[in-house]
Amino acid sequence: MGKGAIIAAGSLVLSNTIVEAGSIWGGVPAKFIKNVDPEQAKGLNLKIAHNYLMYSDWYKEN
């Protein structure tokens, strides 16, 4: 798994799959979606983390 790579939630990365640095993968089985530069990856990770916290609050309320 390369530095800065992003695997979508619920994805299944098969054994022997080479996930390059700065790439996004998703699906079952996981497939390559696109490459992102380090700044884009950082922004995506921050957005994903923020959304995760927001969704966890929603579940706590129910």
ZIWO-V558494 format. One record per residue. RES is the residue in one letter. PHI is phi in radians with two decimals (* if undefined). PSI is psi in whole degrees, -180 to 180 (none if undefined). OMEGA is omega as a letter, one per 30 degrees, with the letter a starting at -180 (999 if undefined). Layout:
((RES/PHI/PSI/OMEGA) (RES/PHI/PSI/OMEGA))
This chain:
((M/*/119/a) (G/-1.35/157/a) (K/-1.06/133/l) (G/1.39/4/l) (A/-1.26/149/a) (I/-2.17/129/l) (I/-1.95/124/a) (A/-1.11/147/l) (A/-0.99/138/l) (G/1.42/0/a) (S/-1.33/154/l) (L/-2.08/106/l) (V/-1.54/119/a) (L/-1.28/153/l) (S/-1.05/151/a) (N/1.20/7/l) (T/-1.37/131/l) (I/-1.70/114/l) (V/-1.77/109/a) (E/-1.26/156/l) (A/-1.03/139/l) (G/1.26/21/l) (S/-1.91/157/l) (I/-2.02/133/a) (W/-2.25/148/l) (G/-2.82/159/l) (G/1.91/177/l) (V/-2.30/103/f) (P/-1.28/159/a) (A/-1.13/137/l) (K/-2.21/153/l) (F/-1.11/133/l) (I/-1.84/-56/l) (K/-2.95/168/l) (N/-1.69/148/l) (V/-2.32/151/l) (D/-1.41/166/a) (P/-0.97/-37/l) (E/-1.18/-41/l) (Q/-1.11/-43/a) (A/-1.07/-43/l) (K/-1.07/-45/l) (G/-1.09/-42/l) (L/-1.12/-43/l) (N/-1.10/-40/l) (L/-1.14/-41/l) (K/-1.12/-44/l) (I/-1.09/-44/l) (A/-1.10/-43/l) (H/-1.07/-46/a) (N/-1.10/-39/l) (Y/-1.03/-46/l) (L/-1.13/-40/l) (M/-1.09/-47/a) (Y/-1.14/-37/l) (S/-1.12/-36/l) (D/-1.12/-40/l) (W/-1.06/-44/a) (Y/-1.18/-34/l) (K/-1.12/-34/a) (E/-1.25/-25/a) (N/-1.59/none/999))
